[in-house]
Each structure stands twice: as structure tokens, then as C-alpha cells.
């Protein structure tokens, strides 16, 4: 039936769908983006990542690409 049928079945009958986005895709995306942050850090440098705070604890310049600084009045 495909992923949509699977999702509706789980919503109706309880359970976890095969395409469980919060438990699968979120951590996988974070893992892939940490690879990019390792490239920003440069060769031979280890990125120490604080998952809860979403920041690099040992290389401050890496944090510059994690969050955007907005101009006053344009905050999100």
C-alpha cells in the first residue's frame, strides 16, 4: 500500500509507521549536517557537538554557520 497507507493504518490502529520521521530522519539529518560542520572546522580538527544546545563546544567559528544572526526587527 505504500507509505501513506502505512501512516493511516498506524494512526487508526496505533503503532509506529515505517517512515518514522522524528525517530529516524531527524538524527540522520543531524549526522549528515555534522559532516558539513567538520568540513567547516578543517582537516585534523575534531568537532565536539552538544546535541541539547545545538552548538559546537570546542570550535567557536563552527557555531557561526549553525545559527543565523538576524538584523534588529527581523528576529524569528
Gaussian input, Z-matrix of N, CA and C with variables (Angstrom, degrees):
# hf/3-21g

backbone

0 1
 N
 C     1     B1
 C     2     B2     1     A1
 N     3     B3     2     A2     1     D1
 C     4     B4     3     A3     2     D2
 C     5     B5     4     A4     3     D3
 N     6     B6     5     A5     4     D4
 C     7     B7     6     A6     5     D5
 C     8     B8     7     A7     6     D6
 N     9     B9     8     A8     7     D7
 C    10    B10     9     A9     8     D8
 C    11    B11    10    A10     9     D9
 N    12    B12    11    A11    10    D10
 C    13    B13    12    A12    11    D11
 C    14    B14    13    A13    12    D12
 N    15    B15    14    A14    13    D13
 C    16    B16    15    A15    14    D14
 C    17    B17    16    A16    15    D15
 N    18    B18    17    A17    16    D16
 C    19    B19    18    A18    17    D17
 C    20    B20    19    A19    18    D18
 N    21    B21    20    A20    19    D19
 C    22    B22    21    A21    20    D20
 C    23    B23    22    A22    21    D21
 N    24    B24    23    A23    22    D22
 C    25    B25    24    A24    23    D23
 C    26    B26    25    A25    24    D24
 N    27    B27    26    A26    25    D25
 C    28    B28    27    A27    26    D26
 C    29    B29    28    A28    27    D27
 N    30    B30    29    A29    28    D28
 C    31    B31    30    A30    29    D29
 C    32    B32    31    A31    30    D30
 N    33    B33    32    A32    31    D31
 C    34    B34    33    A33    32    D32
 C    35    B35    34    A34    33    D33
 N    36    B36    35    A35    34    D34
 C    37    B37    36    A36    35    D35
 C    38    B38    37    A37    36    D36
 N    39    B39    38    A38    37    D37
 C    40    B40    39    A39    38    D38
 C    41    B41    40    A40    39    D39
 N    42    B42    41    A41    40    D40
 C    43    B43    42    A42    41    D41
 C    44    B44    43    A43    42    D42
 N    45    B45    44    A44    43    D43
 C    46    B46    45    A45    44    D44
 C    47    B47    46    A46    45    D45
 N    48    B48    47    A47    46    D46
 C    49    B49    48    A48    47    D47
 C    50    B50    49    A49    48    D48
 N    51    B51    50    A50    49    D49
 C    52    B52    51    A51    50    D50
 C    53    B53    52    A52    51    D51
 N    54    B54    53    A53    52    D52
 C    55    B55    54    A54    53    D53
 C    56    B56    55    A55    54    D54
 N    57    B57    56    A56    55    D55
 C    58    B58    57    A57    56    D56
 C    59    B59    58    A58    57    D57
 N    60    B60    59    A59    58    D58
 C    61    B61    60    A60    59    D59
 C    62    B62    61    A61    60    D60
 N    63    B63    62    A62    61    D61
 C    64    B64    63    A63    62    D62
 C    65    B65    64    A64    63    D63
 N    66    B66    65    A65    64    D64
 C    67    B67    66    A66    65    D65
 C    68    B68    67    A67    66    D66
 N    69    B69    68    A68    67    D67
 C    70    B70    69    A69    68    D68
 C    71    B71    70    A70    69    D69
 N    72    B72    71    A71    70    D70
 C    73    B73    72    A72    71    D71
 C    74    B74    73    A73    72    D72
 N    75    B75    74    A74    73    D73
 C    76    B76    75    A75    74    D74
 C    77    B77    76    A76    75    D75
 N    78    B78    77    A77    76    D76
 C    79    B79    78    A78    77    D77
 C    80    B80    79    A79    78    D78
 N    81    B81    80    A80    79    D79
 C    82    B82    81    A81    80    D80
 C    83    B83    82    A82    81    D81
 N    84    B84    83    A83    82    D82
 C    85    B85    84    A84    83    D83
 C    86    B86    85    A85    84    D84
 N    87    B87    86    A86    85    D85
 C    88    B88    87    A87    86    D86
 C    89    B89    88    A88    87    D87
 N    90    B90    89    A89    88    D88
 C    91    B91    90    A90    89    D89
 C    92    B92    91    A91    90    D90
 N    93    B93    92    A92    91    D91
 C    94    B94    93    A93    92    D92
 C    95    B95    94    A94    93    D93
 N    96    B96    95    A95    94    D94
 C    97    B97    96    A96    95    D95
 C    98    B98    97    A97    96    D96
 N    99    B99    98    A98    97    D97
 C   100   B100    99    A99    98    D98
 C   101   B101   100   A100    99    D99
 N   102   B102   101   A101   100   D100
 C   103   B103   102   A102   101   D101
 C   104   B104   103   A103   102   D102
 N   105   B105   104   A104   103   D103
 C   106   B106   105   A105   104   D104
 C   107   B107   106   A106   105   D105
 N   108   B108   107   A107   106   D106
 C   109   B109   108   A108   107   D107
 C   110   B110   109   A109   108   D108
 N   111   B111   110   A110   109   D109
 C   112   B112   111   A111   110   D110
 C   113   B113   112   A112   111   D111
 N   114   B114   113   A113   112   D112
 C   115   B115   114   A114   113   D113
 C   116   B116   115   A115   114   D114
 N   117   B117   116   A116   115   D115
 C   118   B118   117   A117   116   D116
 C   119   B119   118   A118   117   D117
 N   120   B120   119   A119   118   D118
 C   121   B121   120   A120   119   D119
 C   122   B122   121   A121   120   D120
 N   123   B123   122   A122   121   D121
 C   124   B124   123   A123   122   D122
 C   125   B125   124   A124   123   D123
 N   126   B126   125   A125   124   D124
 C   127   B127   126   A126   125   D125
 C   128   B128   127   A127   126   D126
 N   129   B129   128   A128   127   D127
 C   130   B130   129   A129   128   D128
 C   131   B131   130   A130   129   D129
 N   132   B132   131   A131   130   D130
 C   133   B133   132   A132   131   D131
 C   134   B134   133   A133   132   D132
 N   135   B135   134   A134   133   D133
 C   136   B136   135   A135   134   D134
 C   137   B137   136   A136   135   D135
 N   138   B138   137   A137   136   D136
 C   139   B139   138   A138   137   D137
 C   140   B140   139   A139   138   D138
 N   141   B141   140   A140   139   D139
 C   142   B142   141   A141   140   D140
 C   143   B143   142   A142   141   D141
 N   144   B144   143   A143   142   D142
 C   145   B145   144   A144   143   D143
 C   146   B146   145   A145   144   D144
 N   147   B147   146   A146   145   D145
 C   148   B148   147   A147   146   D146
 C   149   B149   148   A148   147   D147
 N   150   B150   149   A149   148   D148
 C   151   B151   150   A150   149   D149
 C   152   B152   151   A151   150   D150
 N   153   B153   152   A152   151   D151
 C   154   B154   153   A153   152   D152
 C   155   B155   154   A154   153   D153
 N   156   B156   155   A155   154   D154
 C   157   B157   156   A156   155   D155
 C   158   B158   157   A157   156   D156
 N   159   B159   158   A158   157   D157
 C   160   B160   159   A159   158   D158
 C   161   B161   160   A160   159   D159
 N   162   B162   161   A161   160   D160
 C   163   B163   162   A162   161   D161
 C   164   B164   163   A163   162   D162
 N   165   B165   164   A164   163   D163
 C   166   B166   165   A165   164   D164
 C   167   B167   166   A166   165   D165
 N   168   B168   167   A167   166   D166
 C   169   B169   168   A168   167   D167
 C   170   B170   169   A169   168   D168
 N   171   B171   170   A170   169   D169
 C   172   B172   171   A171   170   D170
 C   173   B173   172   A172   171   D171
 N   174   B174   173   A173   172   D172
 C   175   B175   174   A174   173   D173
 C   176   B176   175   A175   174   D174
 N   177   B177   176   A176   175   D175
 C   178   B178   177   A177   176   D176
 C   179   B179   178   A178   177   D177
 N   180   B180   179   A179   178   D178
 C   181   B181   180   A180   179   D179
 C   182   B182   181   A181   180   D180
 N   183   B183   182   A182   181   D181
 C   184   B184   183   A183   182   D182
 C   185   B185   184   A184   183   D183
 N   186   B186   185   A185   184   D184
 C   187   B187   186   A186   185   D185
 C   188   B188   187   A187   186   D186
 N   189   B189   188   A188   187   D187
 C   190   B190   189   A189   188   D188
 C   191   B191   190   A190   189   D189
 N   192   B192   191   A191   190   D190
 C   193   B193   192   A192   191   D191
 C   194   B194   193   A193   192   D192
 N   195   B195   194   A194   193   D193
 C   196   B196   195   A195   194   D194
 C   197   B197   196   A196   195   D195
 N   198   B198   197   A197   196   D196
 C   199   B199   198   A198   197   D197
 C   200   B200   199   A199   198   D198
 N   201   B201   200   A200   199   D199
 C   202   B202   201   A201   200   D200
 C   203   B203   202   A202   201   D201
 N   204   B204   203   A203   202   D202
 C   205   B205   204   A204   203   D203
 C   206   B206   205   A205   204   D204
 N   207   B207   206   A206   205   D205
 C   208   B208   207   A207   206   D206
 C   209   B209   208   A208   207   D207
 N   210   B210   209   A209   208   D208
 C   211   B211   210   A210   209   D209
 C   212   B212   211   A211   210   D210
 N   213   B213   212   A212   211   D211
 C   214   B214   213   A213   212   D212
 C   215   B215   214   A214   213   D213
 N   216   B216   215   A215   214   D214
 C   217   B217   216   A216   215   D215
 C   218   B218   217   A217   216   D216
 N   219   B219   218   A218   217   D217
 C   220   B220   219   A219   218   D218
 C   221   B221   220   A220   219   D219
 N   222   B222   221   A221   220   D220
 C   223   B223   222   A222   221   D221
 C   224   B224   223   A223   222   D222
 N   225   B225   224   A224   223   D223
 C   226   B226   225   A225   224   D224
 C   227   B227   226   A226   225   D225

   B1=1.4309
   B2=1.5136
   B3=1.2992
   B4=1.4541
   B5=1.5166
   B6=1.3235
   B7=1.4656
   B8=1.5302
   B9=1.3310
   B10=1.4627
   B11=1.5230
   B12=1.3305
   B13=1.4698
   B14=1.5248
   B15=1.3188
   B16=1.4596
   B17=1.5243
   B18=1.3216
   B19=1.4586
   B20=1.5234
   B21=1.3244
   B22=1.4632
   B23=1.5274
   B24=1.3312
   B25=1.4527
   B26=1.5328
   B27=1.3188
   B28=1.4634
   B29=1.5188
   B30=1.3309
   B31=1.4621
   B32=1.5244
   B33=1.3053
   B34=1.4576
   B35=1.5282
   B36=1.3308
   B37=1.4633
   B38=1.5225
   B39=1.3269
   B40=1.4622
   B41=1.5219
   B42=1.2721
   B43=1.4663
   B44=1.5150
   B45=1.2937
   B46=1.4511
   B47=1.5170
   B48=1.3345
   B49=1.4628
   B50=1.5284
   B51=1.3207
   B52=1.4588
   B53=1.5235
   B54=1.3230
   B55=1.4687
   B56=1.5267
   B57=1.3146
   B58=1.4559
   B59=1.5292
   B60=1.3207
   B61=1.4636
   B62=1.5327
   B63=1.3360
   B64=1.4720
   B65=1.5219
   B66=1.3225
   B67=1.4583
   B68=1.5232
   B69=1.3231
   B70=1.4647
   B71=1.5181
   B72=1.3174
   B73=1.4592
   B74=1.5230
   B75=1.3214
   B76=1.4630
   B77=1.5182
   B78=1.3446
   B79=1.4669
   B80=1.5279
   B81=1.3272
   B82=1.4591
   B83=1.5252
   B84=1.3322
   B85=1.4668
   B86=1.5212
   B87=1.3292
   B88=1.4624
   B89=1.5254
   B90=1.3225
   B91=1.4606
   B92=1.5317
   B93=1.3407
   B94=1.4678
   B95=1.5269
   B96=1.3284
   B97=1.4644
   B98=1.5230
   B99=1.3282
   B100=1.4643
   B101=1.5244
   B102=1.3298
   B103=1.4610
   B104=1.5150
   B105=1.3311
   B106=1.4671
   B107=1.5290
   B108=1.3240
   B109=1.4695
   B110=1.5319
   B111=1.3131
   B112=1.4662
   B113=1.5236
   B114=1.3359
   B115=1.4618
   B116=1.5217
   B117=1.3319
   B118=1.4709
   B119=1.5237
   B120=1.3375
   B121=1.4710
   B122=1.5196
   B123=1.3233
   B124=1.4518
   B125=1.5167
   B126=1.3261
   B127=1.4689
   B128=1.5269
   B129=1.3179
   B130=1.4596
   B131=1.5167
   B132=1.3272
   B133=1.4707
   B134=1.5238
   B135=1.3217
   B136=1.4549
   B137=1.5304
   B138=1.3246
   B139=1.4651
   B140=1.5195
   B141=1.3292
   B142=1.4623
   B143=1.5182
   B144=1.3372
   B145=1.4507
   B146=1.5209
   B147=1.3358
   B148=1.4613
   B149=1.5244
   B150=1.3258
   B151=1.4645
   B152=1.5229
   B153=1.3248
   B154=1.4653
   B155=1.5291
   B156=1.3326
   B157=1.4637
   B158=1.5261
   B159=1.3356
   B160=1.4568
   B161=1.5267
   B162=1.3299
   B163=1.4574
   B164=1.5159
   B165=1.3269
   B166=1.4545
   B167=1.5211
   B168=1.3244
   B169=1.4621
   B170=1.5251
   B171=1.3361
   B172=1.4580
   B173=1.5356
   B174=1.3350
   B175=1.4667
   B176=1.5289
   B177=1.3101
   B178=1.4654
   B179=1.5271
   B180=1.3250
   B181=1.4725
   B182=1.5332
   B183=1.3131
   B184=1.4707
   B185=1.5312
   B186=1.3155
   B187=1.4673
   B188=1.5231
   B189=1.3196
   B190=1.4695
   B191=1.5253
   B192=1.3376
   B193=1.4604
   B194=1.5290
   B195=1.3282
   B196=1.4672
   B197=1.5169
   B198=1.2911
   B199=1.4686
   B200=1.5177
   B201=1.3063
   B202=1.4503
   B203=1.5317
   B204=1.3213
   B205=1.4612
   B206=1.5232
   B207=1.3160
   B208=1.4600
   B209=1.5186
   B210=1.3281
   B211=1.4583
   B212=1.5256
   B213=1.3171
   B214=1.4495
   B215=1.5362
   B216=1.3261
   B217=1.4551
   B218=1.5174
   B219=1.3349
   B220=1.4742
   B221=1.5250
   B222=1.3180
   B223=1.4689
   B224=1.5276
   B225=1.3199
   B226=1.4591
   B227=1.5060
   A1=113.65
   A2=119.65
   A3=121.76
   A4=113.25
   A5=115.95
   A6=120.28
   A7=114.13
   A8=118.51
   A9=120.28
   A10=110.27
   A11=117.09
   A12=121.35
   A13=109.15
   A14=117.32
   A15=121.94
   A16=110.73
   A17=117.24
   A18=121.42
   A19=111.00
   A20=117.55
   A21=120.44
   A22=111.57
   A23=117.55
   A24=121.00
   A25=109.92
   A26=116.85
   A27=121.04
   A28=111.79
   A29=116.86
   A30=119.74
   A31=110.95
   A32=116.58
   A33=122.23
   A34=111.87
   A35=117.59
   A36=121.98
   A37=114.40
   A38=117.60
   A39=120.61
   A40=110.06
   A41=115.66
   A42=119.90
   A43=111.71
   A44=115.48
   A45=122.81
   A46=109.57
   A47=118.06
   A48=119.52
   A49=111.36
   A50=115.65
   A51=121.05
   A52=110.28
   A53=117.23
   A54=121.41
   A55=109.41
   A56=116.20
   A57=122.85
   A58=109.35
   A59=115.99
   A60=122.08
   A61=113.24
   A62=120.82
   A63=119.19
   A64=113.81
   A65=117.73
   A66=119.89
   A67=113.39
   A68=118.07
   A69=120.42
   A70=112.54
   A71=116.73
   A72=120.72
   A73=112.41
   A74=118.15
   A75=120.70
   A76=112.35
   A77=117.81
   A78=119.40
   A79=113.49
   A80=117.67
   A81=120.23
   A82=110.91
   A83=116.85
   A84=121.28
   A85=110.62
   A86=116.74
   A87=120.21
   A88=110.74
   A89=117.34
   A90=122.12
   A91=110.83
   A92=116.26
   A93=120.35
   A94=111.18
   A95=116.77
   A96=119.77
   A97=112.03
   A98=117.57
   A99=119.87
   A100=110.97
   A101=116.82
   A102=120.16
   A103=111.17
   A104=116.30
   A105=120.35
   A106=110.11
   A107=117.16
   A108=119.83
   A109=110.91
   A110=117.51
   A111=120.48
   A112=110.29
   A113=117.50
   A114=120.36
   A115=110.53
   A116=117.09
   A117=120.88
   A118=109.87
   A119=116.99
   A120=121.44
   A121=111.31
   A122=116.91
   A123=120.37
   A124=112.73
   A125=116.43
   A126=121.45
   A127=112.37
   A128=115.15
   A129=121.08
   A130=115.18
   A131=117.55
   A132=119.97
   A133=109.14
   A134=116.58
   A135=122.93
   A136=109.36
   A137=116.24
   A138=121.55
   A139=108.14
   A140=116.01
   A141=121.50
   A142=107.30
   A143=116.78
   A144=122.87
   A145=110.98
   A146=117.11
   A147=123.68
   A148=107.29
   A149=116.67
   A150=121.68
   A151=111.16
   A152=117.59
   A153=121.18
   A154=111.84
   A155=117.05
   A156=120.94
   A157=112.78
   A158=117.92
   A159=124.09
   A160=111.42
   A161=115.02
   A162=119.91
   A163=110.23
   A164=114.13
   A165=121.95
   A166=107.52
   A167=116.63
   A168=119.72
   A169=113.69
   A170=118.31
   A171=118.13
   A172=115.02
   A173=118.88
   A174=120.80
   A175=107.62
   A176=116.62
   A177=120.64
   A178=113.65
   A179=118.16
   A180=118.85
   A181=112.49
   A182=117.35
   A183=120.47
   A184=109.61
   A185=117.28
   A186=121.04
   A187=112.85
   A188=117.09
   A189=120.72
   A190=111.83
   A191=118.18
   A192=120.30
   A193=112.20
   A194=117.28
   A195=120.36
   A196=110.95
   A197=116.44
   A198=120.75
   A199=109.68
   A200=115.65
   A201=122.53
   A202=109.41
   A203=116.94
   A204=121.53
   A205=107.66
   A206=115.67
   A207=120.95
   A208=110.82
   A209=115.69
   A210=120.19
   A211=109.18
   A212=115.87
   A213=120.88
   A214=109.77
   A215=114.53
   A216=120.52
   A217=114.45
   A218=116.58
   A219=120.64
   A220=111.31
   A221=116.50
   A222=120.88
   A223=111.03
   A224=113.80
   A225=119.74
   A226=108.42
   D1=-17.52
   D2=178.88
   D3=90.88
   D4=178.25
   D5=-174.24
   D6=-67.76
   D7=-31.82
   D8=-179.50
   D9=-68.61
   D10=-44.37
   D11=177.87
   D12=-62.45
   D13=-41.71
   D14=178.46
   D15=-60.88
   D16=-44.47
   D17=179.22
   D18=-61.82
   D19=-48.49
   D20=-179.16
   D21=-64.67
   D22=-36.61
   D23=177.25
   D24=-60.91
   D25=-45.37
   D26=-179.03
   D27=-67.78
   D28=-37.31
   D29=176.98
   D30=-64.48
   D31=-39.75
   D32=-176.75
   D33=-76.75
   D34=-40.87
   D35=-172.05
   D36=-108.73
   D37=-1.67
   D38=-176.03
   D39=83.47
   D40=159.56
   D41=-180.00
   D42=118.67
   D43=-176.75
   D44=-178.13
   D45=-115.14
   D46=125.42
   D47=178.82
   D48=-68.84
   D49=158.76
   D50=178.73
   D51=-61.67
   D52=-40.05
   D53=179.36
   D54=-90.99
   D55=65.53
   D56=-176.96
   D57=-79.83
   D58=89.65
   D59=-172.83
   D60=-58.97
   D61=-53.12
   D62=-175.87
   D63=-60.61
   D64=-36.22
   D65=-176.35
   D66=-88.55
   D67=-16.44
   D68=-176.04
   D69=-115.92
   D70=-59.28
   D71=-172.19
   D72=-69.44
   D73=-36.14
   D74=-179.73
   D75=-59.54
   D76=-56.17
   D77=177.61
   D78=-62.26
   D79=-35.43
   D80=178.81
   D81=-65.66
   D82=-41.06
   D83=177.76
   D84=-64.78
   D85=-42.90
   D86=178.46
   D87=-61.33
   D88=-40.56
   D89=177.84
   D90=-60.56
   D91=-45.66
   D92=-179.15
   D93=-65.40
   D94=-41.77
   D95=-179.68
   D96=-69.00
   D97=-27.72
   D98=174.56
   D99=-65.52
   D100=-29.22
   D101=173.82
   D102=-62.35
   D103=-40.55
   D104=176.67
   D105=-64.73
   D106=-42.59
   D107=179.26
   D108=-63.46
   D109=-33.07
   D110=176.17
   D111=-65.40
   D112=-35.87
   D113=176.17
   D114=-67.06
   D115=-38.56
   D116=177.77
   D117=-63.67
   D118=-40.19
   D119=-179.16
   D120=-64.18
   D121=-36.59
   D122=178.13
   D123=104.27
   D124=163.95
   D125=-177.11
   D126=-61.18
   D127=139.02
   D128=175.03
   D129=79.69
   D130=1.06
   D131=-179.88
   D132=-106.84
   D133=134.61
   D134=-178.42
   D135=-95.40
   D136=127.92
   D137=178.18
   D138=-91.21
   D139=119.13
   D140=174.83
   D141=-99.58
   D142=116.83
   D143=-169.81
   D144=-110.15
   D145=128.02
   D146=174.08
   D147=-95.08
   D148=106.33
   D149=-174.43
   D150=-62.83
   D151=-46.74
   D152=-175.95
   D153=-63.84
   D154=-41.08
   D155=-177.83
   D156=-87.90
   D157=-10.41
   D158=-176.63
   D159=52.61
   D160=55.72
   D161=179.33
   D162=-153.21
   D163=154.93
   D164=175.26
   D165=-84.32
   D166=130.02
   D167=-174.84
   D168=-91.04
   D169=-13.13
   D170=-174.43
   D171=-121.06
   D172=-12.16
   D173=179.92
   D174=-131.27
   D175=101.43
   D176=-172.82
   D177=-64.28
   D178=-32.98
   D179=-178.03
   D180=-67.83
   D181=-20.56
   D182=176.30
   D183=-67.29
   D184=-36.72
   D185=-178.76
   D186=-64.45
   D187=-20.19
   D188=179.44
   D189=-65.52
   D190=-26.32
   D191=179.83
   D192=-97.62
   D193=-3.62
   D194=-179.06
   D195=-82.44
   D196=-44.53
   D197=-178.99
   D198=-125.23
   D199=145.17
   D200=-179.40
   D201=-91.14
   D202=140.65
   D203=174.15
   D204=-95.56
   D205=123.34
   D206=-177.64
   D207=-96.72
   D208=149.75
   D209=173.73
   D210=-68.81
   D211=155.86
   D212=179.27
   D213=-57.12
   D214=133.05
   D215=-179.05
   D216=92.05
   D217=-9.85
   D218=-178.55
   D219=-116.73
   D220=22.43
   D221=-178.59
   D222=-65.12
   D223=152.03
   D224=177.12
   D225=-107.80

